[in-house]
């Protein structure tokens, strides 16, 4: 069993002993701490909640609702929803915060509480630590019987979210409709199965073929939208009857695309393509995290803007986007953050923008992909033992390559012309992640192996 307490929320496997998994006791404790924090910081006794379709969701939702009510907080329950829908709903409902009940791309045994502030954005590092401290110290008290919170269900926020996408200035419904797209959707039997087909039909898509769109939480494959997990939709597209495939994760904040021939568009390139379109209409700056492809920088500079890298994590990307007034940004995992909509990863907004881009491009999705620079990322990790000093390893690698451009806001990223390698320690596992990018798969893997050998030499020397 696993329970991971982090600044962005609480996630864990369902079952087991309290404190060792995401048990009902843990759900109540951390919800209590968050609710107390909302009341203390905002004085606003209203919280929006929503959940993905995983099978533990109903149980966790009822625990969260009752706990918040016990604190004297009024609960606005969106029911089956998406992460970006809840993010939009928090300010629309004038709430003090929001909780999304989803473990995102994690397998079926996981669930989580993702915590939002009054803007509908993920809480900051300092705020997250405050919530964790309250949980640790049980620094919360419950309301008297006459001051218990109320409960309201609102079941049309997915439709409101769809309308929000349709109303975006850069989403061109007429252009999409005119192309007569035929699209396959894989929503991994979660809430994307409700909202993505509805969005596509509202955008004027001619044919929508649904795969795994029954929101029962029984994931038919690993829910992370990586090529190795998307063989079924790829096989369907290989037959040549559709223009593209759309894949979302269980909480619909990540967007992956499949070409008309069944090959992956590349989740790193979801943001690249959407950014290219947005920049063509609204020139400006972009941001992604340090482990995302260089292609976004290339596209941004070609359009006359400036690119900035942020530390890994959606909160860090959002903060950097605000700092440089970015017009588009996100993460290389298919996460689109479009400030003209809201500061959160949103696959539905990404779909509206991407289909408009593809419609105006006028050719196939694979031809569109071919217009962007080709980079390949090799993703590796080294498992560590307790006696290894990770910070010392990173310091020595930084020193070894000090003549190269280095960014150390999150681990160590070293640039070699148009190649780079990024080393960072995991916050949840005893490992160092090593990501390397180059213009070919072989070069990226060679660069990663070179750095891994350097790390192993440092480890060996430190153990002598």
Secondary structure, DSSP 8 states (H G I E B T S, - for coil): --EEEETTEEEEESSSSBTTB--HHHHHHHHHHHHHHHHHHH---EEEEEE-S-TTHHHHHHHHHHHHHHTT-EEEEEEE--HHHHHHHHHHTT-SEEEEE--TTS-TTEEEEEEE-TTSSB--HHHHHHHHHHHHHT------GGG---EEE---HHHHHHHHHHHSTT--HHHHHHHT-EEEEE-TTSTHHHHHHHHHHHTT-SEEEEES---SS--SS-SS--GGG-HHHHHHHHTS--SEEEEE-TTS--EEEE-TTS-B--HHHHHHHHHHHHHHHS--EEEEETTS-THHHHHHHHTT--EEEE-SSHHHHHHHHHHHTEEEEEETTTEEEBTTTBSS--HHHHHHHHHHHHHHH-S-HHHHHTTS---EEEEEEEE--TT--HHHHHHHHHHHTTTS-EE-SSSEEEEETTEEEEEEE-SSSSEEEEEEEESSHHHHHHHHHHHHHHHHHHHHHHH-
